[in-house]
Amino acid sequence: MLIRRGGPEDVPAMLGMLDSAVAWLVERGRTGQWGTEPWSTREGLPDRVAGYVRDGETWVAELDGVPAGAMVLLPAPRAHVRPADEPEVYVQLLVAHRRFEGRGVGAALLRHAVAEARGKGVDLLRVDCYAGGDGALVAYYRGQGFAPVETFDVGEWHGQVLGRRVLTDGPVTPA
């Protein structure tokens, strides 16, 4: 697996990854996270992804030369989450194409996020995710070394902020 710096040219592939995730969730009756419509066709969502890429550091994981996953890192979260009271690296977007399921794409990108934070001398790495349904996404991040920090709601969408230290072994506390 190769992890390379991404850019605006990767937005279509990222939308394809998000569309595959929506289809996978719909097949399992798990529509609470992202609904039932592909990201690429929903009003405003392609522009949102392009904005993430424009404003952050985009990383693309490739398997055999094919984009398999993507991640966007920001120096602080968007408005729906309170910023930390210390410098942080924030995982704004993490997605893997479902055809690469079980290949460790998300885990590899998160390891890269840890390395990026360490390289910047930043101890705190945070991410937020959907906390509804069966809690599988929160469990995934916990399995990647993150600890729940706080919850939030955007309308009826229930989210969880998780964090981990990458330079020290100290606890992660709410913002």
C-alpha positions in Angstrom: 0.0 0.0 0.0 1.3 3.4 -1.0 0.1 6.5 0.9 0.6 9.7 -1.1 -0.4 13.3 -0.8 -3.7 14.0 -2.5 -5.2 17.1 -4.1 -8.2 18.4 -6.0 -7.7 15.8 -8.7 -8.6 13.1 -6.1 -12.1 14.5 -5.3 -13.9 12.3 -7.9 -12.2 9.2 -6.5 -13.1 10.3 -3.0 -16.7 10.8 -4.0 -16.6 7.2 -5.4 -15.3 5.9 -2.1 -18.1 7.7 -0.2 -20.7 6.5 -2.7 -19.5 2.9 -2.1 -19.8 3.4 1.6 -23.3 4.7 1.3 -24.3 1.7 -0.9 -22.7 -0.7 1.6 -24.6 0.9 4.6 -27.9 0.9 2.7 -27.5 -2.8 1.9 -27.2 -3.4 5.6 -30.2 -1.2 6.5 -27.9 1.3 8.2 -29.1 4.5 6.7 -28.8 6.7 9.8 -25.2 7.7 9.1 -25.3 9.0 5.6 -28.8 8.4 4.3 -29.6 6.5 1.1 -28.4 8.8 -1.7 -24.8 8.8 -3.1 -22.6 11.6 -2.0 -21.7 12.4 -5.6 -25.4 13.3 -6.4 -26.5 15.0 -3.2 -26.7 18.8 -3.3 -23.7 20.5 -1.7 -21.8 17.3 -0.8 -19.3 17.2 -3.7 -18.5 20.9 -2.9 -18.1 20.0 0.8 -15.5 17.3 -0.1 -13.7 19.7 -2.4 -13.6 22.2 0.4 -12.1 19.6 2.8 -9.4 18.9 0.2 -8.8 22.7 -0.4 -8.6 23.5 3.4 -6.7 20.4 4.7 -4.0 17.9 4.0 -5.3 15.1 1.8 -3.8 11.7 1.9 -4.7 8.9 -0.5 -4.0 5.2 0.0 -3.4 3.2 -3.2 -3.4 -0.5 -3.7 -1.8 -1.6 -6.9 -2.0 2.0 -8.2 -5.7 2.3 -7.5 -7.1 4.8 -4.9 -8.5 2.6 -2.1 -9.0 5.2 0.7 -8.6 8.8 1.5 -8.1 11.0 4.6 -8.2 14.7 5.2 -6.4 16.2 8.2 -7.1 19.7 9.5 -5.5 21.7 12.3 -8.9 22.0 14.1 -12.4 20.6 13.6 -15.2 22.2 11.7 -17.9 24.2 13.6 -19.9 21.1 14.8 -17.2 20.2 17.2 -15.5 22.4 19.8 -11.8 22.9 19.2 -9.4 21.5 21.7 -7.6 23.7 24.2 -4.3 22.7 22.7 -2.8 22.2 19.3 -4.3 19.2 17.5 -4.5 17.3 14.2 -8.1 16.6 13.3 -9.2 13.7 11.0 -11.9 15.5 9.1 -12.6 12.7 6.6 -11.6 9.0 6.5 -13.1 6.7 3.9 -12.1 3.5 2.1 -13.7 2.1 -1.0 -15.7 -1.0 0.1 -14.2 -3.2 -2.6 -11.0 -3.0 -0.5 -12.8 -4.1 2.7 -10.5 -6.1 5.0 -7.3 -4.8 3.5 -6.5 -2.4 6.4 -6.8 0.8 4.3 -8.4 2.8 7.1 -6.0 1.6 9.7 -3.0 2.4 7.5 -4.4 6.0 6.9 -4.8 6.4 10.7 -1.3 5.3 11.3 -0.2 7.9 8.8 -2.3 10.5 10.7 -0.3 9.5 13.9 2.9 10.0 12.0 1.8 13.3 10.6 0.9 14.6 14.1 4.2 13.4 15.6 6.1 15.0 12.7 4.4 18.3 13.6 5.2 17.9 17.3 1.4 17.8 18.0 0.3 15.4 20.8 -3.4 15.3 20.2 -5.1 13.5 17.3 -8.9 13.6 17.2 -11.7 12.4 14.9 -15.4 12.4 15.0 -17.9 9.8 13.7 -21.5 8.7 13.7 -22.4 7.3 17.1 -25.9 6.1 16.3 -27.0 2.6 15.2 -25.0 -0.3 16.6 -22.0 1.8 17.6 -19.7 -0.1 15.1 -17.9 3.0 14.0 -17.1 4.2 17.5 -15.9 0.6 18.2 -13.7 0.8 15.1 -11.9 3.9 16.3 -11.5 2.5 19.8 -9.8 -0.5 18.2 -7.5 2.0 16.5 -6.4 3.4 19.8 -8.8 6.3 20.2 -10.8 7.0 23.3 -14.3 8.7 23.4 -14.0 12.3 24.5 -17.4 13.9 24.0 -20.7 13.5 22.1 -22.5 16.1 19.9 -25.6 16.3 17.9 -26.2 17.9 14.5 -30.0 17.9 14.2 -30.9 14.2 14.6 -27.4 13.0 13.7 -25.6 11.8 16.9 -21.8 12.0 16.8 -18.9 11.0 18.9 -15.5 12.8 19.2 -12.6 10.5 19.9 -9.0 11.3 20.6 -5.6 9.8 21.3 -2.2 11.0 22.4 0.6 10.4 19.9 3.6 11.8 21.9 2.7 11.1 25.5 0.7 8.6 27.4 -1.6 11.2 29.0 -5.4 11.1 29.0 -7.5 12.7 26.3 -10.0 15.1 27.9 -13.0 17.0 26.5 -12.3 20.4 24.8 
